[in-house]
Amino acid sequence: RGNSLTKPEVRYFASQILGGLKDIHSNGIIHRNLKPENILVGSGMILKIAGFGSAIRSGPSIT
């Protein structure tokens, strides 16, 4: 198995990332630099999105 993830693990992590992006976007923030290096794994396998250095606030036309 090595370092590969199972399908349920992939779904779990993808759900966390998408949920985080939904929260970020609902607060009017566009990340602009989402990549593996900016996804941190915390205790309990909870993911955190980091690397907001190039993030911008969205205008009213972005939904």
Secondary structure as UniProt FT lines:
FT   TURN            2..3
FT   HELIX           7..26
FT   TURN            27..28
FT   STRAND          29..30
FT   HELIX           36..38
FT   STRAND          39..41
FT   HELIX           43..45
FT   STRAND          47..49
FT   HELIX           52..54
FT   STRAND          56..57
FT   TURN            60..61
//
